[in-house]
Each structure stands twice: as structure tokens, then as C-alpha cells.
Amino acid sequence: MALQRLQDLTDQLLVLDGIGRPRLEAVSKLVDVDELVLAQVEQLRQTTSFDIDASAVSGGQVLGREMDVMRVIENLASNATWHAVSKVAFSVTERDGWVELGVEDDGPGVPVDSRSVIFERFLRLDSDRGRTIGGSGLGLAIVSEIVTRCGGIVR
């Protein structure tokens, strides 16, 4: 278990280090966010007992690397399923040249005074610190870094 956590942490740090570096095999292109979200929804429906709602997913494309967009979706989904009680909902909308991806869960939510810091590296809220298993506090930092480098806003 400890070895797996160390490997996961190493992988996440390597992702953060490599974000934005050009790779020959990963050129920016138009990425269908809705298709990647629906693939994640299908995976969650097969691997969790949560009610997974995708009724608010409509078309949306962004310019980026598919691998990075998928990582954003996976990290947000992982975070939502970690905190959910029974339901996770996804939304994708495109308007005025912007694509908005939403991921919500029916868990306790983020306290108002913590919302400005949850995207910082290694941050785990106090309620998560007592858990013997869980994340490293890098998932949302990776989301923020990718979205920001693509010219987006994360909140």
C-alpha cells in the first residue's frame, strides 16, 4: 500500500513537472470535451455504485492535448467520487467561445474559507488529513495547472 502511494505521488509530480512542455507525440488540437466526459461517466458507472448523472453534458471543444484534458476530467471525477455520498453529476456547455466543465457531488462540499486554496499543491483539507488512505493533495493542483496553461479558469 505504501509503495503504491509513493508511486502515485511520483507519477503526479512528474505530471506537474511536464505540464506545458512540448512533446512531439502530443500536439495541441481540438479536443471533444463532451466525448471524454462521457467516456469517464461510462467508466464510473461500471466501477462505482454512485448515481452518475451526465444529463447536462452537451458539445464542447477546446484547443489542447487530449491527454491533458482527460487528466483534468479524471482528477475532477476522482475527487468527486472520493467525497460523494451517492451521486456525481457532470456538465459540459459551450458558449461565447468558452467551454465550461462542471463536476459536482453530493458530499459535504468545500468550506467557503477553503475555496481559494483547494487548488494549491499538497493541500488536503483538515477533514481529509485524518484518513490513512487518500490522495496526495496534487490532483486539483494538476487540474489548475493544466486549465490555466490552456488559457482557462478553474474554480
Beta strands, then each sheet from edge to edge (+ up, - down):
strand 1: 29-32
strand 2: 51-57
strand 3: 61-64
strand 4: 87-95
strand 5: 98-105
sheet 1: 1+ 3-
sheet 2: 2+ 4+ 5-
end
